[in-house]
Amino acid sequence: MPAATTKKFTPEIDAHLYDEFVAVAERNGQTKRHVLEEALRFYLRNVVPSQHLVRPEVMDAFEQSVDRNRDLLQRLAK
């Protein structure tokens, strides 16, 4: 079976998110590439299609609410 074609890219992401991403890969004995590919695959197959189920203005209001209440949501999550 031929090797999969790959593309190299270098995104800049939030430092805390990156640290969490690396920790998950290490904890699970996986490569960062594997974790990133799985996350992208999940997002493209599950999140993107579901975004079309909700009107854009509803999603905008939701995202604004999350941004406004981020501190509270993080405290509640603990």
C-alpha positions in Angstrom: 0.0 0.0 0.0 1.5 3.4 -1.0 2.3 5.9 1.7 -0.3 8.7 2.3 0.4 12.0 0.8 1.2 14.6 3.4 1.2 18.4 3.6 3.3 20.4 6.0 1.9 23.5 7.7 2.9 25.5 10.7 -0.1 27.1 12.5 0.3 29.4 15.5 -2.1 28.5 18.3 -2.8 29.5 21.9 0.1 28.4 24.1 -2.1 26.8 26.8 -4.0 24.9 24.1 -0.7 23.7 22.7 0.6 22.6 26.1 -2.7 20.6 26.7 -2.4 19.1 23.2 1.2 17.9 23.9 0.3 16.6 27.3 -2.6 14.5 25.8 -0.3 13.0 23.2 2.4 12.2 25.8 -0.1 10.8 28.3 -1.7 8.5 25.6 1.6 7.5 24.1 0.7 9.0 20.8 2.5 11.4 18.4 1.4 15.0 18.2 0.7 14.3 14.5 -1.7 11.5 15.4 -3.6 13.6 17.9 -3.8 16.6 15.5 -5.0 14.4 12.6 -7.6 12.8 14.8 -8.8 16.2 16.1 -9.0 17.6 12.5 -10.8 14.4 11.3 -13.4 14.7 14.2 -13.9 18.4 13.5 -14.4 18.0 9.8 -16.7 15.0 10.1 -18.7 15.9 13.1 -18.6 19.7 13.9 -18.7 21.2 10.4 -21.8 19.3 9.2 -23.6 20.2 12.4 -22.9 23.9 11.9 -25.4 23.9 9.1 -28.2 22.7 11.4 -28.4 25.9 13.3 -29.1 29.4 11.8 -25.9 31.5 11.6 -27.4 34.2 13.8 -28.1 31.7 16.6 -24.5 30.4 16.4 -23.2 34.0 16.5 -25.3 34.7 19.6 -24.1 31.5 21.3 -20.5 32.3 20.5 -20.8 35.8 21.9 -22.4 34.4 25.1 -19.6 31.9 25.5 -17.0 34.7 25.0 -18.8 36.9 27.5 -19.1 34.2 30.1 -15.8 32.3 29.5 -14.5 32.8 33.1 -17.8 31.6 34.6 -18.0 28.6 32.4 -14.4 27.6 33.2 -15.1 27.9 37.0 -18.3 25.8 36.6 -16.4 23.2 34.6 -14.0 22.7 37.6 
